[in-house]
Amino acid sequence: MLNRVILIGRLTKDPELRYTPSGVAVTQFTLAVDRPFTSQGGEREADFLPIVTWRQLAETCANYLKKGRLTAVEGRVQVRNYENNEGKRVYVTEIVADNVRFLESSKNDSGSRQQPSTRNNNDPFSDDGKPIDIADEDLPF
């Protein structure tokens, strides 16, 4: 049997970090994932999926993820249930993530990034996007 999910989307709000009574970190956030088609009106629709992370991953997500950030989540679908205050059974479907990738830098970091002051001369691709001058005899084809 297989229960595996991979999602890419944007956070709808900052993650909420809490701790269980035994001190285990848990973070919850919602990921907006675009559907691969548009509605009849031509508008793009999205699904808003609840994501849960635990322990160190939860603390990392709480520290570095922010609303609007493009993120990849890998995990499993979990359905849990509980009885609410009115005595009714409530079912919750969520994604329990075991891997979260930050796919873009935060918007605050983009203006404050500094270019490295020294270049690694051993790296032939450290030329800041300029064309590389390679002689024909150095090409393997």
C-alpha positions in Angstrom: 0.0 0.0 0.0 1.1 3.5 -0.7 0.1 6.8 0.9 2.4 9.5 -0.6 1.7 13.1 -1.5 3.9 15.8 -3.2 2.5 19.3 -3.4 3.8 22.6 -4.6 2.0 25.8 -3.6 2.0 29.0 -1.6 1.3 29.5 2.1 -1.9 31.3 2.8 -0.6 32.7 6.1 2.4 32.3 8.4 2.8 28.9 10.1 1.4 28.5 13.6 3.9 26.8 16.0 2.7 25.1 19.1 4.0 22.5 21.5 2.3 19.4 22.8 2.1 18.9 26.6 5.1 16.7 26.3 7.1 19.4 24.6 7.0 18.2 21.0 6.9 21.0 18.4 4.0 21.0 15.9 3.3 23.5 13.1 0.2 23.9 11.0 -0.2 25.9 7.9 -2.3 25.9 4.7 -0.9 25.5 1.3 -2.8 26.9 -1.7 -2.2 24.6 -4.7 -3.4 25.6 -8.1 -5.6 23.2 -10.0 -4.3 22.1 -13.5 -7.3 23.7 -15.2 -9.4 26.8 -15.2 -13.1 27.2 -14.3 -15.8 27.8 -17.0 -15.2 31.6 -16.4 -11.6 31.1 -17.3 -10.4 31.7 -13.7 -7.7 29.6 -12.1 -8.9 27.7 -9.1 -6.9 26.4 -6.1 -7.2 23.8 -3.3 -6.4 24.9 0.2 -4.7 22.0 2.0 -3.9 21.8 5.7 -0.3 20.8 6.3 1.1 19.6 9.7 4.8 19.2 10.5 6.4 17.8 13.7 9.5 18.2 15.8 12.6 19.9 14.2 10.8 20.3 10.8 8.0 22.1 12.6 10.5 24.6 14.2 12.3 25.1 10.9 9.0 25.8 9.1 7.9 28.2 11.8 11.2 30.1 11.6 11.6 30.3 7.8 8.2 30.0 6.1 6.0 33.1 5.6 2.7 33.9 3.9 3.0 33.7 0.1 6.2 31.7 0.0 6.4 29.0 -2.7 6.9 25.7 -1.0 7.1 22.0 -1.8 5.7 19.5 0.7 6.2 15.8 0.7 4.3 13.6 3.1 1.1 11.5 3.6 -2.6 12.0 3.8 -4.0 11.5 7.3 -7.7 11.5 8.3 -8.4 11.9 12.0 -11.6 12.4 13.9 -12.8 13.8 17.3 -16.0 14.6 19.1 -16.7 18.4 19.2 -18.4 20.3 22.0 -21.8 19.6 20.6 -21.2 15.8 20.6 -20.8 15.5 16.9 -18.0 13.5 15.2 -15.8 15.8 13.2 -13.4 14.4 10.5 -10.2 16.2 9.6 -8.2 15.4 6.5 -4.6 16.9 6.5 -1.2 16.3 5.0 1.4 15.2 7.5 4.7 16.4 6.0 8.0 14.7 6.4 9.9 16.9 3.9 9.4 20.6 3.2 11.4 22.5 0.6 11.6 26.3 0.4 11.5 26.9 -3.4 12.2 30.6 -3.3 14.0 33.0 -1.0 11.8 35.2 1.2 10.8 38.5 -0.3 12.7 40.3 2.5 15.9 38.6 1.6 16.0 39.6 -2.0 17.1 43.2 -1.4 19.5 42.4 1.4 21.5 39.7 -0.3 25.2 40.5 -0.9 27.3 39.1 -3.6 30.3 37.2 -2.3 33.4 39.4 -2.2 35.7 36.6 -3.4 35.2 34.2 -6.3 36.1 30.6 -6.3 38.6 30.5 -9.2 38.2 26.7 -9.4 34.6 27.0 -10.4 34.3 27.6 -14.2 30.7 28.7 -13.7 31.3 31.5 -11.2 31.2 34.3 -13.8 27.9 35.9 -12.7 26.1 34.8 -15.9 28.5 36.1 -18.5 29.4 34.0 -21.5 32.2 31.5 -20.9 35.1 31.5 -23.3 35.9 27.9 -24.2 38.2 26.8 -27.0 36.9 24.3 -29.5 39.6 21.8 -28.7 38.4 21.8 -25.0 34.9 20.6 -26.0 34.4 16.8 -25.8 32.2 16.7 -28.9 
